[in-house]
Amino acid sequence: MTYKILSISRRTRKTPFTPRVEAAGVKGYTVYNHMLLPTIFESNEADYWSLCQDVQVWDVSCERQIEVSGPDSERLIQLMTPRDISQAVIGQGLYAPLCDENGAIINDPVLIKFAADDWWISIADSDVRLWARGLAQGSGLDVKIREASIWPLAVQGPKAEELVTRVFGNEVPGIRFFRSKMLEFRGKAMMVMRSGYSKQGGFEIYLNDADLAEPLWDELFAQGQDLNVRAGGPNLIERIESGLLSYGNDMNFNHNPFECGLDAFIDLDADIESMSLPALRAIKGRHVHQLVGIVFDQPVEFDDFRVEADGEAVGDVRSQVWSPRYEKFLTMVMMKREFLRENTSVTIDNNIGKIVDLPFDFDAIA
């Protein structure tokens, strides 16, 4: 692999945690919401085993919080998503695709009901704030929309609960998944939610005071020495093994939720004001592509990310990685449904790949 230099300027924003990330020996960044996101510290595989066995601290400040407040805040949020949010309670997070009038996915954030008339959109990598402002103005809604000064820090891994409890106290174990509590660090109350971009378990701390960024980082590492705490970030191997989708990689605004297996997060029959529901009702069952997994026994190379059969392009590779745990080459591929109806495998350079549903069922694959 040839590594390129990432030129960092004021267009590529640092975070309050960046000095500690640099001191921890970060080796790679990507750009996410115009902000630095650490990707590799020791190596992709070493970071993977650390995440799966111990605990890591992630600077995920790039998960920007688009705050929508005011009397019409819930109405605007509902307009943006086909998921019914009417039963959400304060402090709850909801994974929800945001879709336009054609049913195309604009983003797949976690929506957080922070207060009665105050919602946070914890966004993936696209400029949701601009879209939200346009919708609000065009619809005449009484809302304020801003990027909040919130800096998420994730603590992920099987030992995450123990570490967060040591820092934030004994209320932490009682927090349910996608629920939160306002807990204090050095006299400052901040939201702590059981969530995060891994399947290893963990929490996200929504830091609301940039001056406490380095003290919080230092305290987590001081309290986690015997837990083998390390700096980390969203890990490609773990993410693909877990079947977690990455907006901009596995899907984008050219795709709809049905193609991406997000049917469970769409309430087609709900009596809600969502701009995408008419289109989604019309296209259900008629979509042309489907995101699936293809599993190979060894790494394969694709020509320009295409999956071909009999000289015809039948799929587009969205993500791929070698799994050291399962010793399989895992791919996430947007395939033509017509091909899937007739085939359960595909051959690339004499390597047979088994087509499977997502997330990967490794008991069935073995």
Buried (B, 14 or more C-beta within 10 A) or exposed (E): EEEEEEEEEEEEBBBBBBEBBEEBEBEBBBBBBEBBBBBBBBEBBEBBBBBBEBBBBBBBBBBBBBBBBBEBBBBBBBBBBBBBBEEBEEBBBBBBBBBBEBBBBBBBBBBBBBEEBBBBBBBBBBBBBEBBBEBBEEBEBEBEBEEBEBBBBBBBBBBBBBBBBBBBBEEBEEBEEBBBBEBEBEEEEBBBBBBBBBBBBBBBBBBBBBEBBBEBBEBBBEBBEEBEBBBBBBBBBBBBBBBBBBBEBBBBBEBBBBBBBBEEBBBEEBEBEBBBBEBBEEBBEEBEBBBBBBBBEEEBEBEEBBBBBEEEEBBBBBBBBBBEEBEBBBBBBBBBBEBBEEEEEBEBEEBEBBBBEBBBEBEEEE
